């Protein structure tokens, strides 16, 4: 004959025999636990795609502006009215081909600072001469659009490679967080 021992539960409940039939984890799984979506790598995909989109948009905008200056750019001789040396801006007045007198601020290169009263060559867009005017030699080139477009491609490829290598670990950390298991802090190395 086997003798059964009765034990009292930790609460002040009645005496029980055997094991409890309650669920081990009474807390439900929640996808909306704070920090779950911040830890999930899908958020990184969205942020990375947004960053690449912004870089490509900036590169295409600069390339479009450069092409407009090549197509519609005209030259004129202007007179320097004022120089702002700290920020490399110069105020220039010039007359367009259509006879319009324009006074505008133009960014200049720091190595060739013009002086007040000096005559300078100005390249401007005939559609918008106030906003799109440059000193000759400082017109927009292909370097910045190329850097934006190539940089966005390199960034996208590097980030896709990194996510492919770390997707399971990052997703596992997010699932552990959702299931209330201890996980390392964000950004902490294991």
Secondary structure, DSSP 8 states (H G I E B T S, - for coil): ------EE-SSS--EE-S---S-S--S---TTSTTHHHHSHHHHHHHHHHHHHHHHHHHHHHHHHHHHHHHHEEEEEEEEEEEETTTTEEEEEEE-TTS-EEEEEEE--TTS---TT-EEEEEEESS-TTTSEEETT-S--SHHHHHHHHHHHHHHHHHHHHHHHHHHHHHHHHHHHHTT-----TT---
